Amino acid sequence: MYLHVAVKRALETGERFYRPSDGAVSVHLSVSGMRRTVSVHLLRDGSECDYWNPTGDDFITDDWEMCPIEE
């Protein structure tokens, strides 16, 4: 799916999303407050990492997938 579709779904469901071609990095968005402020949390191999430098391809490709919600 496209990135904007993954972001919309993540905001609605709390799921994380990732690109299989990007290895072990997944993106988790959390929304808080009345202004619906979005925080971006990046996970690499299950641990939070510091940054994500998206490429132009990250924005236009349609190979983003959703991660299951962990219980």
Distance bins in CASP14 RR format, pairs under 12 A and 6 or more apart:
PFRMAT RR
TARGET T0000
AUTHOR 0000-0000-0000
RMODE 2
METHOD distances of the structure
MODEL  1
1 7 0 0 0 0 1 0 0 0 0 0 0
1 8 0 0 0 0 1 0 0 0 0 0 0
1 9 1 0 0 1 0 0 0 0 0 0 0
1 10 0 0 0 0 0 1 0 0 0 0 0
1 15 0 0 0 0 0 1 0 0 0 0 0
1 17 0 0 0 0 1 0 0 0 0 0 0
1 18 0 0 0 0 0 1 0 0 0 0 0
1 19 0 0 0 0 0 1 0 0 0 0 0
1 61 0 0 0 0 1 0 0 0 0 0 0
1 62 1 0 0 1 0 0 0 0 0 0 0
1 63 0 0 0 0 1 0 0 0 0 0 0
1 64 1 0 1 0 0 0 0 0 0 0 0
1 65 1 0 0 1 0 0 0 0 0 0 0
1 66 1 0 0 1 0 0 0 0 0 0 0
2 8 0 0 0 0 1 0 0 0 0 0 0
2 9 0 0 0 0 0 1 0 0 0 0 0
2 17 0 0 0 0 0 1 0 0 0 0 0
2 19 0 0 0 0 0 1 0 0 0 0 0
2 57 0 0 0 0 0 1 0 0 0 0 0
2 58 0 0 0 0 0 1 0 0 0 0 0
2 59 0 0 0 0 1 0 0 0 0 0 0
2 60 1 0 0 1 0 0 0 0 0 0 0
2 61 1 0 0 1 0 0 0 0 0 0 0
2 62 1 0 1 0 0 0 0 0 0 0 0
2 63 0 0 0 0 1 0 0 0 0 0 0
2 64 1 0 0 1 0 0 0 0 0 0 0
2 65 0 0 0 0 0 1 0 0 0 0 0
3 9 0 0 0 0 0 1 0 0 0 0 0
3 10 0 0 0 0 0 1 0 0 0 0 0
3 17 0 0 0 0 1 0 0 0 0 0 0
3 18 0 0 0 0 0 1 0 0 0 0 0
3 19 0 0 0 0 1 0 0 0 0 0 0
3 22 0 0 0 0 0 1 0 0 0 0 0
3 27 0 0 0 0 1 0 0 0 0 0 0
3 29 0 0 0 0 0 1 0 0 0 0 0
3 52 0 0 0 0 0 1 0 0 0 0 0
3 54 0 0 0 0 1 0 0 0 0 0 0
3 55 0 0 0 0 0 1 0 0 0 0 0
3 56 0 0 0 0 1 0 0 0 0 0 0
3 57 0 0 0 0 0 1 0 0 0 0 0
3 58 1 0 0 1 0 0 0 0 0 0 0
3 59 1 0 1 0 0 0 0 0 0 0 0
3 60 0 0 0 0 1 0 0 0 0 0 0
3 61 1 0 0 1 0 0 0 0 0 0 0
3 62 0 0 0 0 1 0 0 0 0 0 0
3 63 0 0 0 0 1 0 0 0 0 0 0
3 64 1 0 1 0 0 0 0 0 0 0 0
3 65 0 0 0 0 0 1 0 0 0 0 0
4 10 0 0 0 0 0 1 0 0 0 0 0
4 11 0 0 0 0 0 1 0 0 0 0 0
4 17 0 0 0 0 0 1 0 0 0 0 0
4 58 0 0 0 0 0 1 0 0 0 0 0
4 59 0 0 0 0 1 0 0 0 0 0 0
4 60 0 0 0 0 0 1 0 0 0 0 0
4 61 0 0 0 0 0 1 0 0 0 0 0
4 62 0 0 0 0 0 1 0 0 0 0 0
4 64 0 0 0 0 1 0 0 0 0 0 0
5 11 0 0 0 0 0 1 0 0 0 0 0
5 12 0 0 0 0 0 1 0 0 0 0 0
5 15 0 0 0 0 0 1 0 0 0 0 0
5 17 0 0 0 0 1 0 0 0 0 0 0
5 61 0 0 0 0 0 1 0 0 0 0 0
5 62 0 0 0 0 1 0 0 0 0 0 0
5 63 0 0 0 0 0 1 0 0 0 0 0
5 64 1 0 0 1 0 0 0 0 0 0 0
5 65 0 0 0 0 0 1 0 0 0 0 0
5 66 0 0 0 0 1 0 0 0 0 0 0
6 12 0 0 0 0 0 1 0 0 0 0 0
6 13 0 0 0 0 0 1 0 0 0 0 0
6 14 0 0 0 0 0 1 0 0 0 0 0
6 15 0 0 0 0 1 0 0 0 0 0 0
6 16 0 0 0 0 1 0 0 0 0 0 0
6 17 1 1 0 0 0 0 0 0 0 0 0
6 18 0 0 0 0 1 0 0 0 0 0 0
6 19 0 0 0 0 1 0 0 0 0 0 0
6 26 0 0 0 0 0 1 0 0 0 0 0
6 27 0 0 0 0 1 0 0 0 0 0 0
6 28 0 0 0 0 0 1 0 0 0 0 0
6 29 0 0 0 0 1 0 0 0 0 0 0
6 58 0 0 0 0 0 1 0 0 0 0 0
6 59 0 0 0 0 0 1 0 0 0 0 0
6 61 0 0 0 0 0 1 0 0 0 0 0
6 62 0 0 0 0 1 0 0 0 0 0 0
6 63 0 0 0 0 0 1 0 0 0 0 0
6 64 1 0 1 0 0 0 0 0 0 0 0
6 65 1 0 0 1 0 0 0 0 0 0 0
6 66 1 0 0 1 0 0 0 0 0 0 0
6 67 0 0 0 0 0 1 0 0 0 0 0
7 13 0 0 0 0 0 1 0 0 0 0 0
7 14 0 0 0 0 0 1 0 0 0 0 0
7 15 0 0 0 0 0 1 0 0 0 0 0
7 16 0 0 0 0 0 1 0 0 0 0 0
7 17 1 0 0 1 0 0 0 0 0 0 0
7 27 0 0 0 0 1 0 0 0 0 0 0
7 28 0 0 0 0 0 1 0 0 0 0 0
7 29 1 0 0 1 0 0 0 0 0 0 0
7 31 0 0 0 0 0 1 0 0 0 0 0
7 38 0 0 0 0 1 0 0 0 0 0 0
7 40 0 0 0 0 1 0 0 0 0 0 0
7 54 0 0 0 0 0 1 0 0 0 0 0
7 58 0 0 0 0 0 1 0 0 0 0 0
7 59 0 0 0 0 0 1 0 0 0 0 0
7 64 0 0 0 0 1 0 0 0 0 0 0
7 66 0 0 0 0 0 1 0 0 0 0 0
8 14 0 0 0 0 0 1 0 0 0 0 0
8 15 0 0 0 0 0 1 0 0 0 0 0
8 17 0 0 0 0 0 1 0 0 0 0 0
8 29 0 0 0 0 0 1 0 0 0 0 0
8 31 0 0 0 0 0 1 0 0 0 0 0
8 38 0 0 0 0 0 1 0 0 0 0 0
8 64 0 0 0 0 0 1 0 0 0 0 0
8 66 0 0 0 0 0 1 0 0 0 0 0
9 15 1 0 0 1 0 0 0 0 0 0 0
9 16 0 0 0 0 0 1 0 0 0 0 0
9 17 1 0 0 1 0 0 0 0 0 0 0
9 27 0 0 0 0 0 1 0 0 0 0 0
9 29 0 0 0 0 1 0 0 0 0 0 0
9 64 0 0 0 0 1 0 0 0 0 0 0
9 65 0 0 0 0 0 1 0 0 0 0 0
9 66 1 0 0 1 0 0 0 0 0 0 0
9 67 0 0 0 0 0 1 0 0 0 0 0
9 69 0 0 0 0 0 1 0 0 0 0 0
10 16 1 0 0 1 0 0 0 0 0 0 0
10 17 1 0 1 0 0 0 0 0 0 0 0
10 18 0 0 0 0 0 1 0 0 0 0 0
10 26 0 0 0 0 0 1 0 0 0 0 0
10 27 1 0 0 1 0 0 0 0 0 0 0
10 28 1 0 0 1 0 0 0 0 0 0 0
10 29 1 0 1 0 0 0 0 0 0 0 0
10 30 0 0 0 0 1 0 0 0 0 0 0
10 31 0 0 0 0 1 0 0 0 0 0 0
10 38 0 0 0 0 1 0 0 0 0 0 0
10 39 0 0 0 0 0 1 0 0 0 0 0
10 40 0 0 0 0 0 1 0 0 0 0 0
10 41 0 0 0 0 0 1 0 0 0 0 0
10 64 0 0 0 0 1 0 0 0 0 0 0
10 65 0 0 0 0 0 1 0 0 0 0 0
10 66 1 0 0 1 0 0 0 0 0 0 0
10 67 0 0 0 0 1 0 0 0 0 0 0
10 69 0 0 0 0 0 1 0 0 0 0 0
11 17 0 0 0 0 0 1 0 0 0 0 0
11 27 0 0 0 0 0 1 0 0 0 0 0
11 28 0 0 0 0 0 1 0 0 0 0 0
11 29 1 0 0 1 0 0 0 0 0 0 0
11 30 0 0 0 0 1 0 0 0 0 0 0
11 31 1 0 1 0 0 0 0 0 0 0 0
11 32 0 0 0 0 0 1 0 0 0 0 0
11 36 0 0 0 0 1 0 0 0 0 0 0
11 37 0 0 0 0 0 1 0 0 0 0 0
11 38 1 0 0 1 0 0 0 0 0 0 0
11 39 0 0 0 0 0 1 0 0 0 0 0
11 40 0 0 0 0 0 1 0 0 0 0 0
12 29 0 0 0 0 0 1 0 0 0 0 0
12 31 0 0 0 0 1 0 0 0 0 0 0
12 36 0 0 0 0 0 1 0 0 0 0 0
12 66 0 0 0 0 0 1 0 0 0 0 0
12 69 0 0 0 0 0 1 0 0 0 0 0
13 28 0 0 0 0 0 1 0 0 0 0 0
13 29 0 0 0 0 0 1 0 0 0 0 0
13 31 0 0 0 0 0 1 0 0 0 0 0
13 66 1 0 0 1 0 0 0 0 0 0 0
13 67 0 0 0 0 0 1 0 0 0 0 0
13 68 0 0 0 0 0 1 0 0 0 0 0
13 69 1 0 0 1 0 0 0 0 0 0 0
14 27 0 0 0 0 0 1 0 0 0 0 0
14 28 1 0 0 1 0 0 0 0 0 0 0
14 29 1 0 0 1 0 0 0 0 0 0 0
14 30 1 0 0 1 0 0 0 0 0 0 0
14 31 0 0 0 0 1 0 0 0 0 0 0
14 38 0 0 0 0 0 1 0 0 0 0 0
14 41 0 0 0 0 0 1 0 0 0 0 0
14 66 0 0 0 0 1 0 0 0 0 0 0
14 67 0 0 0 0 1 0 0 0 0 0 0
14 68 0 0 0 0 0 1 0 0 0 0 0
14 69 1 0 0 1 0 0 0 0 0 0 0
14 70 0 0 0 0 0 1 0 0 0 0 0
15 26 0 0 0 0 1 0 0 0 0 0 0
15 27 0 0 0 0 0 1 0 0 0 0 0
15 28 0 0 0 0 1 0 0 0 0 0 0
15 29 0 0 0 0 1 0 0 0 0 0 0
15 30 0 0 0 0 0 1 0 0 0 0 0
15 64 0 0 0 0 0 1 0 0 0 0 0
15 65 0 0 0 0 1 0 0 0 0 0 0
15 66 1 0 1 0 0 0 0 0 0 0 0
15 67 1 0 0 1 0 0 0 0 0 0 0
15 68 1 0 0 1 0 0 0 0 0 0 0
15 69 1 0 1 0 0 0 0 0 0 0 0
15 70 0 0 0 0 1 0 0 0 0 0 0
16 25 0 0 0 0 0 1 0 0 0 0 0
16 26 1 0 1 0 0 0 0 0 0 0 0
16 27 1 0 0 1 0 0 0 0 0 0 0
16 28 1 0 1 0 0 0 0 0 0 0 0
16 29 0 0 0 0 1 0 0 0 0 0 0
16 30 0 0 0 0 0 1 0 0 0 0 0
16 40 0 0 0 0 0 1 0 0 0 0 0
16 41 0 0 0 0 1 0 0 0 0 0 0
16 42 0 0 0 0 1 0 0 0 0 0 0
16 43 1 0 0 1 0 0 0 0 0 0 0
16 46 0 0 0 0 0 1 0 0 0 0 0
16 48 0 0 0 0 0 1 0 0 0 0 0
16 64 0 0 0 0 0 1 0 0 0 0 0
16 65 0 0 0 0 1 0 0 0 0 0 0
16 66 1 0 0 1 0 0 0 0 0 0 0
16 67 1 0 1 0 0 0 0 0 0 0 0
16 68 0 0 0 0 1 0 0 0 0 0 0
16 69 0 0 0 0 1 0 0 0 0 0 0
16 70 0 0 0 0 1 0 0 0 0 0 0
17 25 0 0 0 0 0 1 0 0 0 0 0
17 26 1 0 0 1 0 0 0 0 0 0 0
17 27 1 0 1 0 0 0 0 0 0 0 0
17 28 0 0 0 0 1 0 0 0 0 0 0
17 29 0 0 0 0 1 0 0 0 0 0 0
17 40 0 0 0 0 0 1 0 0 0 0 0
17 41 0 0 0 0 0 1 0 0 0 0 0
17 42 0 0 0 0 0 1 0 0 0 0 0
17 43 0 0 0 0 0 1 0 0 0 0 0
17 52 0 0 0 0 0 1 0 0 0 0 0
17 58 0 0 0 0 0 1 0 0 0 0 0
17 63 0 0 0 0 0 1 0 0 0 0 0
17 64 1 0 1 0 0 0 0 0 0 0 0
17 65 1 0 0 1 0 0 0 0 0 0 0
17 66 1 0 1 0 0 0 0 0 0 0 0
17 67 1 0 0 1 0 0 0 0 0 0 0
17 68 0 0 0 0 0 1 0 0 0 0 0
17 69 0 0 0 0 0 1 0 0 0 0 0
18 24 0 0 0 0 1 0 0 0 0 0 0
18 25 1 0 0 1 0 0 0 0 0 0 0
18 26 1 1 0 0 0 0 0 0 0 0 0
18 27 1 0 0 1 0 0 0 0 0 0 0
18 28 0 0 0 0 1 0 0 0 0 0 0
18 42 0 0 0 0 1 0 0 0 0 0 0
18 43 0 0 0 0 1 0 0 0 0 0 0
18 44 0 0 0 0 0 1 0 0 0 0 0
18 45 0 0 0 0 0 1 0 0 0 0 0
18 46 0 0 0 0 0 1 0 0 0 0 0
18 52 0 0 0 0 0 1 0 0 0 0 0
18 58 0 0 0 0 0 1 0 0 0 0 0
18 63 0 0 0 0 1 0 0 0 0 0 0
18 64 1 0 0 1 0 0 0 0 0 0 0
18 65 1 0 0 1 0 0 0 0 0 0 0
18 66 0 0 0 0 1 0 0 0 0 0 0
18 67 1 0 0 1 0 0 0 0 0 0 0
18 68 0 0 0 0 0 1 0 0 0 0 0
19 25 1 0 0 1 0 0 0 0 0 0 0
19 26 0 0 0 0 1 0 0 0 0 0 0
19 27 0 0 0 0 1 0 0 0 0 0 0
19 52 0 0 0 0 0 1 0 0 0 0 0
19 54 0 0 0 0 1 0 0 0 0 0 0
19 55 0 0 0 0 0 1 0 0 0 0 0
19 57 0 0 0 0 1 0 0 0 0 0 0
19 58 1 0 0 1 0 0 0 0 0 0 0
19 59 0 0 0 0 0 1 0 0 0 0 0
19 60 0 0 0 0 0 1 0 0 0 0 0
19 61 1 0 0 1 0 0 0 0 0 0 0
19 62 0 0 0 0 0 1 0 0 0 0 0
19 63 1 0 1 0 0 0 0 0 0 0 0
19 64 1 0 1 0 0 0 0 0 0 0 0
19 65 1 0 0 1 0 0 0 0 0 0 0
19 66 0 0 0 0 0 1 0 0 0 0 0
19 67 0 0 0 0 0 1 0 0 0 0 0
20 26 0 0 0 0 0 1 0 0 0 0 0
20 61 0 0 0 0 0 1 0 0 0 0 0
20 63 1 0 0 1 0 0 0 0 0 0 0
20 64 0 0 0 0 1 0 0 0 0 0 0
20 65 1 0 0 1 0 0 0 0 0 0 0
20 66 0 0 0 0 0 1 0 0 0 0 0
20 67 0 0 0 0 0 1 0 0 0 0 0
21 55 0 0 0 0 0 1 0 0 0 0 0
21 57 0 0 0 0 1 0 0 0 0 0 0
21 58 0 0 0 0 1 0 0 0 0 0 0
21 61 0 0 0 0 1 0 0 0 0 0 0
21 62 0 0 0 0 0 1 0 0 0 0 0
21 63 1 0 0 1 0 0 0 0 0 0 0
21 64 0 0 0 0 0 1 0 0 0 0 0
21 65 0 0 0 0 0 1 0 0 0 0 0
22 42 0 0 0 0 0 1 0 0 0 0 0
22 43 0 0 0 0 0 1 0 0 0 0 0
22 44 0 0 0 0 1 0 0 0 0 0 0
22 49 0 0 0 0 0 1 0 0 0 0 0
22 52 0 0 0 0 1 0 0 0 0 0 0
22 53 0 0 0 0 0 1 0 0 0 0 0
22 54 0 0 0 0 1 0 0 0 0 0 0
22 55 0 0 0 0 1 0 0 0 0 0 0
22 57 0 0 0 0 0 1 0 0 0 0 0
22 58 1 0 0 1 0 0 0 0 0 0 0
22 61 0 0 0 0 0 1 0 0 0 0 0
22 63 0 0 0 0 1 0 0 0 0 0 0
22 64 0 0 0 0 1 0 0 0 0 0 0
22 65 0 0 0 0 0 1 0 0 0 0 0
23 43 0 0 0 0 0 1 0 0 0 0 0
23 44 0 0 0 0 1 0 0 0 0 0 0
23 45 0 0 0 0 1 0 0 0 0 0 0
23 46 0 0 0 0 0 1 0 0 0 0 0
23 65 0 0 0 0 0 1 0 0 0 0 0
24 42 0 0 0 0 0 1 0 0 0 0 0
24 43 0 0 0 0 1 0 0 0 0 0 0
24 44 1 0 1 0 0 0 0 0 0 0 0
24 45 1 0 1 0 0 0 0 0 0 0 0
24 46 1 0 0 1 0 0 0 0 0 0 0
24 47 0 0 0 0 1 0 0 0 0 0 0
24 49 0 0 0 0 1 0 0 0 0 0 0
24 67 0 0 0 0 0 1 0 0 0 0 0
25 40 0 0 0 0 0 1 0 0 0 0 0
25 41 0 0 0 0 0 1 0 0 0 0 0
25 42 1 0 0 1 0 0 0 0 0 0 0
25 43 1 0 0 1 0 0 0 0 0 0 0
25 44 1 0 1 0 0 0 0 0 0 0 0
25 45 0 0 0 0 1 0 0 0 0 0 0
25 46 0 0 0 0 1 0 0 0 0 0 0
25 47 0 0 0 0 0 1 0 0 0 0 0
25 48 0 0 0 0 0 1 0 0 0 0 0
25 49 1 0 0 1 0 0 0 0 0 0 0
25 50 0 0 0 0 0 1 0 0 0 0 0
25 51 0 0 0 0 0 1 0 0 0 0 0
25 52 1 0 0 1 0 0 0 0 0 0 0
25 53 0 0 0 0 0 1 0 0 0 0 0
25 54 0 0 0 0 0 1 0 0 0 0 0
25 58 0 0 0 0 0 1 0 0 0 0 0
25 64 0 0 0 0 0 1 0 0 0 0 0
25 67 0 0 0 0 0 1 0 0 0 0 0
26 40 0 0 0 0 0 1 0 0 0 0 0
26 41 0 0 0 0 1 0 0 0 0 0 0
26 42 1 0 0 1 0 0 0 0 0 0 0
26 43 1 0 1 0 0 0 0 0 0 0 0
26 44 0 0 0 0 1 0 0 0 0 0 0
26 45 0 0 0 0 1 0 0 0 0 0 0
26 46 1 0 0 1 0 0 0 0 0 0 0
26 47 0 0 0 0 0 1 0 0 0 0 0
26 48 0 0 0 0 0 1 0 0 0 0 0
26 49 0 0 0 0 0 1 0 0 0 0 0
26 52 0 0 0 0 0 1 0 0 0 0 0
26 64 0 0 0 0 0 1 0 0 0 0 0
26 65 0 0 0 0 1 0 0 0 0 0 0
26 66 0 0 0 0 1 0 0 0 0 0 0
26 67 1 0 1 0 0 0 0 0 0 0 0
26 68 0 0 0 0 0 1 0 0 0 0 0
26 69 0 0 0 0 0 1 0 0 0 0 0
26 70 0 0 0 0 0 1 0 0 0 0 0
27 38 0 0 0 0 0 1 0 0 0 0 0
27 39 0 0 0 0 0 1 0 0 0 0 0
27 40 1 0 0 1 0 0 0 0 0 0 0
27 41 1 0 0 1 0 0 0 0 0 0 0
27 42 1 0 0 1 0 0 0 0 0 0 0
27 43 1 0 0 1 0 0 0 0 0 0 0
27 44 0 0 0 0 0 1 0 0 0 0 0
27 48 0 0 0 0 0 1 0 0 0 0 0
27 49 0 0 0 0 0 1 0 0 0 0 0
27 51 0 0 0 0 0 1 0 0 0 0 0
27 52 1 0 0 1 0 0 0 0 0 0 0
27 54 0 0 0 0 1 0 0 0 0 0 0
27 58 0 0 0 0 1 0 0 0 0 0 0
27 64 0 0 0 0 1 0 0 0 0 0 0
27 65 0 0 0 0 0 1 0 0 0 0 0
27 66 0 0 0 0 0 1 0 0 0 0 0
27 67 0 0 0 0 1 0 0 0 0 0 0
28 38 0 0 0 0 0 1 0 0 0 0 0
28 39 0 0 0 0 1 0 0 0 0 0 0
28 40 1 0 0 1 0 0 0 0 0 0 0
28 41 1 0 1 0 0 0 0 0 0 0 0
28 42 1 0 0 1 0 0 0 0 0 0 0
28 43 1 0 0 1 0 0 0 0 0 0 0
28 44 0 0 0 0 0 1 0 0 0 0 0
28 46 0 0 0 0 0 1 0 0 0 0 0
28 48 0 0 0 0 1 0 0 0 0 0 0
28 49 0 0 0 0 0 1 0 0 0 0 0
28 52 0 0 0 0 0 1 0 0 0 0 0
28 66 0 0 0 0 0 1 0 0 0 0 0
28 67 0 0 0 0 1 0 0 0 0 0 0
28 69 0 0 0 0 0 1 0 0 0 0 0
28 70 0 0 0 0 0 1 0 0 0 0 0
29 36 0 0 0 0 0 1 0 0 0 0 0
29 37 0 0 0 0 0 1 0 0 0 0 0
29 38 1 0 1 0 0 0 0 0 0 0 0
29 39 1 0 0 1 0 0 0 0 0 0 0
29 40 1 0 1 0 0 0 0 0 0 0 0
29 41 1 0 0 1 0 0 0 0 0 0 0
29 42 0 0 0 0 0 1 0 0 0 0 0
29 43 0 0 0 0 0 1 0 0 0 0 0
29 52 0 0 0 0 0 1 0 0 0 0 0
29 66 0 0 0 0 0 1 0 0 0 0 0
29 67 0 0 0 0 0 1 0 0 0 0 0
30 36 0 0 0 0 0 1 0 0 0 0 0
30 37 0 0 0 0 1 0 0 0 0 0 0
30 38 1 0 0 1 0 0 0 0 0 0 0
30 39 1 0 1 0 0 0 0 0 0 0 0
30 40 0 0 0 0 1 0 0 0 0 0 0
30 41 1 0 0 1 0 0 0 0 0 0 0
31 37 1 0 0 1 0 0 0 0 0 0 0
31 38 1 0 1 0 0 0 0 0 0 0 0
31 39 1 0 0 1 0 0 0 0 0 0 0
31 40 0 0 0 0 0 1 0 0 0 0 0
31 41 0 0 0 0 0 1 0 0 0 0 0
32 38 0 0 0 0 1 0 0 0 0 0 0
32 39 1 0 0 1 0 0 0 0 0 0 0
33 39 0 0 0 0 0 1 0 0 0 0 0
39 48 0 0 0 0 0 1 0 0 0 0 0
40 48 0 0 0 0 0 1 0 0 0 0 0
40 49 0 0 0 0 0 1 0 0 0 0 0
40 50 0 0 0 0 0 1 0 0 0 0 0
40 51 0 0 0 0 1 0 0 0 0 0 0
40 52 1 0 0 1 0 0 0 0 0 0 0
40 54 0 0 0 0 0 1 0 0 0 0 0
41 47 0 0 0 0 0 1 0 0 0 0 0
41 48 1 0 0 1 0 0 0 0 0 0 0
41 49 0 0 0 0 1 0 0 0 0 0 0
41 50 0 0 0 0 0 1 0 0 0 0 0
41 51 0 0 0 0 0 1 0 0 0 0 0
41 52 0 0 0 0 1 0 0 0 0 0 0
42 48 1 0 0 1 0 0 0 0 0 0 0
42 49 1 0 1 0 0 0 0 0 0 0 0
42 50 1 0 0 1 0 0 0 0 0 0 0
42 51 1 0 0 1 0 0 0 0 0 0 0
42 52 1 0 1 0 0 0 0 0 0 0 0
42 53 0 0 0 0 0 1 0 0 0 0 0
42 54 0 0 0 0 0 1 0 0 0 0 0
43 49 1 0 0 1 0 0 0 0 0 0 0
43 50 0 0 0 0 0 1 0 0 0 0 0
43 52 0 0 0 0 0 1 0 0 0 0 0
43 67 0 0 0 0 1 0 0 0 0 0 0
43 70 0 0 0 0 0 1 0 0 0 0 0
44 50 0 0 0 0 1 0 0 0 0 0 0
44 51 0 0 0 0 0 1 0 0 0 0 0
44 52 0 0 0 0 1 0 0 0 0 0 0
46 67 0 0 0 0 0 1 0 0 0 0 0
46 70 0 0 0 0 1 0 0 0 0 0 0
52 58 0 0 0 0 1 0 0 0 0 0 0
54 60 0 0 0 0 0 1 0 0 0 0 0
54 61 0 0 0 0 0 1 0 0 0 0 0
54 64 0 0 0 0 0 1 0 0 0 0 0
55 61 0 0 0 0 1 0 0 0 0 0 0
57 63 0 0 0 0 1 0 0 0 0 0 0
57 64 0 0 0 0 0 1 0 0 0 0 0
58 64 0 0 0 0 1 0 0 0 0 0 0
END
